[in-house]
């Protein structure tokens, strides 16, 4: 029995190594878990062990094949994992985080198709938010990047090569509503700059809210983000103008986090000012202030204050802690979540560890 098991393992290992060598496939992942203390919600305070507090836990495969002439075939399959239970973080979707295939050219850029991050979400997380969309200071708590504004199914994404620091993204996601090619479709555009200490991005997102039987107005977002590295501190700014249905989907998973009804804003503006401050060779303080200005008659404004600290034990392993608080006004019900959890109240503290491989 032991001999048979050893032989099977050897054969599978040999085949896997051959496939990796031929297709240039990379196995990668990230594990993140932390203790989360939440308070201020309708059900009171809670303490839990959560997965993906700072950065969502995942297991992925990506590959690249040189086709010659500067052209390559690329793919990514990435699944979300809950470290606290071992379950998938989205039932019914094996590769819920992102899954795409496409072509990449050094001269012409890349085009990929599948389930992909929107340029708007990448701009906020990669440039605008000092918390990188994670921890209790996540900009996702107030900025309109939940649901389809985060990832788009059935999407086609073109990314241009860089010219003098500039490049562009064009995403078109098919709504796949029978008999109507425009219903449910999404368009997301981005213009990006990276040069020296400055990074800046401008994005436009438009979602058609029509369905097979109902005609609804479109929702749109215009977002600008930037950061500038002064060495002693990196300063972050972000601004979003949102208008229409589904332009500002709620990040919280429960409709009554404070025991009262709360609806997404149909017209608003979001502003962030923050900083990343190096501490020694391995530490960094993260802090931000976010204000949501609801421009509807409800005037349900909110403000978030957050501070955090990340210490790198190595290039792949880090420990962290953070605290965030939201002040809701006029019946607003925004919650302090993190990268993977929506949160249940207006205050949250977390401490945890993450490891990438």
N, C-alpha and C positions, 0 to 999 in steps of 0.2 A: 504493500500500500504506500509506504514511504517512498519507495523507488519510483512508483508510478506518478506520485504527486510531484516528485522532484523533476522527472522527465517532462511532465506537462508544463511545469513552471519554466523549465529551460527552453522548451519549444516556443511558448508564448513570449518569453523574453527576447528570444532571437528574432521572432517575427516583428515584435514591437520595435526593436532596435533597427531592423531593416526599414520599417515604415518611417521611423523618425529620420533616418539618414537620407532616404529617398525624397521625402516630402518636406523636410526641414520643419517638423512639427515641434512646438514647445508646450510643455505642460507647466502651468503656473497657477498661483493661487494666493489667497490672503486669508488669515484667520484673525479675528478680532472679537474679544469678549470683554464685558465690563459690568461692574455693579452700578445700577441706576437707581437713584432715589428721586421719586417724583412727589409733588405735593400741590395742593390748590385745586384739585379736580373735584367733581361732584361726589365721587366715591371715597374721597380722602386720600391720605398718603399711601405710597406703596414703595417697596424695595424689591428689586428683581435682578436676576442675572440675565443680561441681554447680549445678543450677538450683533456684531456690526455697528457698534456705538460710534466709533470714529470713522471707520471705513467698512463698508459692507463685506462680509465674509464671502468667499467665492472660490470656485474651482473652474479653470478654463483651459482650453486648447486653442492655440493659434498657429497658423502655418503660412509659409511663403515659398513659392516655387518660381525660380528664375526661368522665364520663357524666352529670354534672349532679346537683344535690342533695347535693353532698359525697361522691359515689360515683365511684370510678375503677377502671378495669381496669388490672392490672399484670402484667408478665412479666419473667423473667430467663433468659437462656441464657448459661452460662459454661463455657468449656473450659480445661483445663489444658494448658500448653505447657512443653516442656523447652528451655530456652534453649541448653544445651550441644550439643544435637543437632538441634533443630527439630522433634522428634517430639511426638506427644500423650503426656501423662504417664500415660494409661491406655488401653491398646489396646482397640479395639472400642467405645469410648464417646466420641462426638463432644463432648458437653457433660457430662463426668464430674463437674465440681465442683458445680454446682447448675443445675437447670432446673425452673422452676415457672411457673404462671399462676394468677391469682386476682383477687379484688376487695378494694378498700380503701375504708373509710369513715371519715371524720373523727370521726363520733359513735360508731360501733359497732366499730371495729377492722378487722382484715384477716383474710382466709382465703385460703390458697394451697395448691395441690396440685402434687406432683411429687417430685423428688429434692432434699432440703433439709437444711441443717444442723440438728442437734438442739439444743434449748435447753441441754442439759448441756454440749455442746462449746462453744457460744457463750459460756456463762457462764465457763468456764475460760479461754478465749482472750481474751475481751474485758474481763474483770474480774479474775480470780484470778491469772493468770500475767503477771509483769512482762515476760517475753520474748514475749508475745502468741502463744504456741504455735510460736515460731520460734527460729532460731539453735541453738547447741549447748546452750542452757539450756532448751529446750522442755519444758514440763510433760507433753507427750505421751509423753516417754520413760518416765515412771513412772505417770502417771495413766491411768485406764481409759477413754480416748476414741478408741480405734482402731476400725476396721471400722464396723459399724452404729451404734456409739455416737457416731461422728463425723457421718456423713450417713445419712439414712434414705430408701430408695427407697419409692415408692408411698405417700407420706406426705401427710397433710392437717394443715395447721398453722393454728391460730387465734391471733392476737395481739391482745390487748385494747388499747383506748386507755388512756392514763395518767390516774390519779386521785391527786392529791397526791403525785406521785412514784412511785406504784406502778403496775405493769401485770403481766399474766400471759400465759403461752404454754401452749397445749395442742396436743400433736402425737399423731396416731394414724397408724401405718404398717401397712398391710394386709400380711399374710404371703402371701396369694395361693396358699395350699395347697389344692388341689382337695378338696372334701368336708369341710373343717374351717376354719371362719372364724377360729378363735383361733390355730391353729398358725402360728408365725413372726411373729405380730403384735408391734408395739412401741408402748408408750405412754411419752411423755416430757412432763413437766409442769414449768413454771417460774414462780416468783414473783419479781419483780424490783423493786428500788428504786434510784432515782437522785435525789439531792437535795443541793445544795451540794457539799461535798468528799467525800461518802460515796456509794459504789456497793456494792450487795449483791444477791446472787441465791441462791435456794434451788431446787434441781431434784430431780426424782424420775424415774428411768428404769426401765422394766420390759420385758424381752424374753422372749417365750414361745419356748422352745426345742423345742417339739414339731415333728415332721415328719410326712410322710404315713404313715410306718410305725413311728416310734419316739416314745415319750412321754418327755420330759426335764423336769426341774425348770426353772422360770423363773429368770432372772438379774435382779438389780436393783441400782441405784446410788442413793444419796442423797448429794447434793453441796451444800456451802455455800461460797460464795466472796465476798470483799469486798475493797475497797481504800479507803483514806482518804488524801486529799491534804493533807499538812501544808505544802505549798509548797516547803519545803526538801527534802522527800522524800515520795514516795507509797508507803505501806506496803500490801503485798498479803498476803492469807491465803487458803488453800483447804483444804478437808477433804472427803474422800469415803469413804463406807462402802459396800463392795462385797460381794455375796454371790450365789453360784450360778454355774452354767455360763455362759460368755460375759459375765460381769459385769466381767471385767478382761482383755479380749483383748490379746495381745502386740502392741506396736508394731513390733518387729523382724521383718523379712521372712523371715529364715532360722531354722529351728528349732534350729540348733546353732551360734550365733555364737561360742561359746568351745570348740567341739569336744565338747560334752556335751549330753545331752537336757535340755530345760527346758520345763515345762508352765505354762499360765496359772494364776494363783491362783484358787481357788474361794471364798475368804473373806479379806478384807483391808481395811486402812484406809490412806488416803493423806493426807499432810499437807504443805503448802507454806507457807513464810514467805519473803517477798521484798521488794524495794524497787526503785523507779525514782527515780534521783537526778538532777535537772537539773544540767548543767554549762554555764554561760554561757547564751547565748540560743539555741544551736543543738545542743547536745550533751546526752546522757543516758547515765548508767550504769545497767545492769540487773543485778540479782543475785538469786539465790534459793537456798534449801536445801529439798530435797524428801526426805521419808522414806516409803518403802513398808513397811508392817507386815503381813507375811503371817501370817494367823491360823490357817493349816492346820498339820497335823503336820509338814510339810516346813520350816516357819519360814524360807522363802526371802526374807529381807528385803533391802532395797537403799536406798541413800542417794545423792542427786545434789547436787553442788556446782557452781555456775555463776556466771560473771560475763561481762558484755558491755558494749560501748560503741557507741552509734549517734550519728552526726553528720549533721545535715541540711544539705546544700549549698543546698537550696531547699525549697519546699513539696512538691515532687514527687520530689526526688532525695536519696538518703542513702547514706553509706558506713558499714560496720559491721565489728566484730570481736567474737569471743566464744570462751570456753573452757568446757568442761563435763567433769566427771568423775563416774562412777558407781562406788560401792563395793558389790559384790554379796556376799551372804553365803549360806552353806549351799547352794551350787550354783545360786543364782539367775543368770539370764543376760540381764539388761536391758542395752541398748546406748544409747550417746549418739548420737542422731540429730539432726535439725533439723526444719524445717517440712515438707519434702517427702521426706526420706530417713530410713530407719530406723537407719542406722549399723551398724558392724561390730565395734566394740570398746567398751572402758570409758572411753576418753578421746577428745575431739575438739576441734580448734581450727579456726576458720574466719574468713575475711576476705572481704568482698565489697561489691557495690554494687547498689542497687535504684532503679528509676524507675517512677513511676505516671503514667498518662495517661488 
